[in-house]
Amino acid sequence: MRGGRENSSGSGPDGRTALWLAIVLAVVPATIALCLRQGGDASLVIVSGLILFGVVFALNSAVHSYLILSYADHDKVAMNVGLYYMANAGAVSLARFSRAGSTRSGSARVSAAA
């Protein structure tokens, strides 16, 4: 038995925990949209919904980090964790680079039209 693979003792989160948190992460934005559609106060619905989403997202992130360490081969933990965080950092950098590129080309079009 290794880490979170068999969690009948309740010693830590397992894959079911990650699944439930993922479901909650999908339900929160849907609930925000439903409340707004029903005519709820936009400021209250959005702020409280985003706070709830942030809390659940943080829990989900912590559970995923725990599961990665739990499922990792003990000899290769540092490499597996490093690759995981490197992949996440790469995705964030790519998104920032893409957004910056679209902003530059958009501003060039605006100044050329003026």
Phi, psi and chi 1 to 4 in degrees:
 res  aa     phi    psi   chi1   chi2   chi3   chi4
   1 MET       -  126.4  179.6  167.8  129.0      -
   2 ARG  -124.0  125.9  -72.1 -171.0    1.1 -154.1
   3 GLY    45.3 -122.2      -      -      -      -
   4 GLY   -89.3    5.8      -      -      -      -
   5 ARG   -68.4  -40.3  -70.2 -169.0 -176.7 -165.0
   6 GLU  -124.5  103.8  -64.4  179.0   26.9      -
   7 ASN  -117.2   58.9 -171.9   16.9      -      -
   8 SER   -83.9  -16.4   59.9      -      -      -
   9 SER   -86.2  -10.2   66.4      -      -      -
  10 GLY    75.3   25.5      -      -      -      -
  11 SER   -80.4  -14.2   61.7      -      -      -
  12 GLY  -174.4  172.1      -      -      -      -
  13 PRO   -69.4  155.0   22.2  -28.6      -      -
  14 ASP  -130.7 -167.9   58.7    6.3      -      -
  15 GLY   -61.9  -31.9      -      -      -      -
  16 ARG   -64.8  -37.4  -70.6  179.9  -60.0 -115.1
  17 THR   -61.7  -45.1  -53.7      -      -      -
  18 ALA   -62.7  -38.5      -      -      -      -
  19 LEU   -64.8  -45.8  176.0   63.5      -      -
  20 TRP   -63.0  -40.9  -79.2  107.2      -      -
  21 LEU   -65.3  -36.7  -73.2  169.6      -      -
  22 ALA   -65.4  -38.8      -      -      -      -
  23 ILE   -64.5  -44.0  -69.7  169.0      -      -
  24 VAL   -62.6  -39.6  172.4      -      -      -
  25 LEU   -62.3  -30.4  -80.7  175.0      -      -
  26 ALA   -79.3  -33.2      -      -      -      -
  27 VAL   -74.7  -35.7  167.7      -      -      -
  28 VAL   -59.4  -51.3  170.0      -      -      -
  29 PRO   -63.8  -35.3  -18.4   27.1      -      -
  30 ALA   -64.1  -38.5      -      -      -      -
  31 THR   -67.6  -39.2  -55.9      -      -      -
  32 ILE   -59.1  -48.1  -67.9  170.8      -      -
  33 ALA   -62.4  -41.8      -      -      -      -
  34 LEU   -64.0  -43.7 -178.1   63.9      -      -
  35 CYS   -63.1  -40.3  -70.1      -      -      -
  36 LEU   -66.4  -39.6  -70.3  172.4      -      -
  37 ARG   -65.8  -32.0 -174.7  175.7  172.9  110.4
  38 GLN   -80.1   -0.2  -64.2  -63.1  -36.4      -
  39 GLY    93.1   20.3      -      -      -      -
  40 GLY   -67.0  157.6      -      -      -      -
  41 ASP   -60.5  115.2  178.1   27.5      -      -
  42 ALA   -58.0  -45.6      -      -      -      -
  43 SER   -61.5  -47.1  -63.2      -      -      -
  44 LEU   -65.5  -44.8  178.0   65.8      -      -
  45 VAL   -64.6  -46.2  168.8      -      -      -
  46 ILE   -68.9  -47.5  -68.3  172.3      -      -
  47 VAL   -64.4  -48.6  169.9      -      -      -
  48 SER   -67.5  -36.9   60.3      -      -      -
  49 GLY   -65.0  -41.2      -      -      -      -
  50 LEU   -70.1  -33.7  -71.4  176.6      -      -
  51 ILE   -63.8  -47.0  -71.7  171.2      -      -
  52 LEU   -60.7  -43.8  177.8   61.5      -      -
  53 PHE   -60.2  -42.7 -174.3   85.5      -      -
  54 GLY   -62.5  -40.3      -      -      -      -
  55 VAL   -65.4  -46.9  168.4      -      -      -
  56 VAL   -65.8  -38.2  176.3      -      -      -
  57 PHE   -62.4  -41.5 -173.2   87.1      -      -
  58 ALA   -64.4  -42.2      -      -      -      -
  59 LEU   -62.5  -43.3  -71.5  170.1      -      -
  60 ASN   -61.4  -42.5 -169.7   41.0      -      -
  61 SER   -63.3  -42.5  179.0      -      -      -
  62 ALA   -64.6  -41.4      -      -      -      -
  63 VAL   -63.8  -42.5  166.7      -      -      -
  64 HIS   -64.5  -39.7  -82.8   93.9      -      -
  65 SER   -63.2  -42.8  -65.8      -      -      -
  66 TYR   -61.5  -45.2  172.6   84.0      -      -
  67 LEU   -65.3  -36.7  -70.1  174.8      -      -
  68 ILE   -62.7  -45.2  -75.3  174.9      -      -
  69 LEU   -67.2  -36.1  -68.1  172.7      -      -
  70 SER   -68.8  -41.7  169.8      -      -      -
  71 TYR   -85.7  -14.3  -74.8  117.0      -      -
  72 ALA   -67.7  147.2      -      -      -      -
  73 ASP   -64.6  132.9  -68.1  -26.2      -      -
  74 HIS   -60.8  -28.4  -65.6  -72.4      -      -
  75 ASP   -76.4  -21.2  -62.7  -22.5      -      -
  76 LYS  -119.6   22.3  -61.0  178.2 -176.4  178.4
  77 VAL   -58.9  -48.4  170.9      -      -      -
  78 ALA   -60.8  -41.1      -      -      -      -
  79 MET   -67.8  -44.1 -176.0  176.1   72.3      -
  80 ASN   -63.4  -44.5  -70.0  -22.8      -      -
  81 VAL   -67.2  -40.9  171.6      -      -      -
  82 GLY   -61.6  -43.2      -      -      -      -
  83 LEU   -64.7  -38.5  -72.9  173.1      -      -
  84 TYR   -61.8  -50.5  170.9   75.1      -      -
  85 TYR   -70.7  -32.2  -74.2  108.6      -      -
  86 MET   -65.9  -40.3 -175.5  173.6   61.9      -
  87 ALA   -64.3  -42.5      -      -      -      -
  88 ASN   -64.2  -42.6  -76.5  -24.3      -      -
  89 ALA   -65.0  -37.8      -      -      -      -
  90 GLY   -63.9  -40.1      -      -      -      -
  91 ALA   -65.9  -40.9      -      -      -      -
  92 VAL   -66.1  -43.6  169.6      -      -      -
  93 SER   -63.4  -40.4  -64.1      -      -      -
  94 LEU   -64.0  -41.5 -179.3   61.0      -      -
  95 ALA   -64.0  -42.3      -      -      -      -
  96 ARG   -64.5  -43.1  -74.0 -177.1 -177.7  162.7
  97 PHE   -62.9  -43.3  178.8   75.1      -      -
  98 SER   -63.9  -43.0  -63.0      -      -      -
  99 ARG   -65.9  -41.4 -173.4  175.1   18.9 -168.6
 100 ALA   -65.1  -38.0      -      -      -      -
 101 GLY   -65.9  -39.8      -      -      -      -
 102 SER   -71.3  -31.3   66.1      -      -      -
 103 THR   -67.9  -42.2  -56.7      -      -      -
 104 ARG   -64.3  -44.9  -74.9 -168.2 -160.6  123.4
 105 SER   -68.6  -33.0   62.3      -      -      -
 106 GLY   -67.2  -40.8      -      -      -      -
 107 SER   -70.8  -29.4   64.0      -      -      -
 108 ALA   -68.3  -38.0      -      -      -      -
 109 ARG   -66.5  -39.0  -82.5 -174.3 -103.2  135.8
 110 VAL   -66.2  -44.9  170.3      -      -      -
 111 SER   -70.2  -30.9   62.3      -      -      -
 112 ALA   -71.3  -32.8      -      -      -      -
 113 ALA   -75.2  -26.0      -      -      -      -
 114 ALA   -79.1      -      -      -      -      -
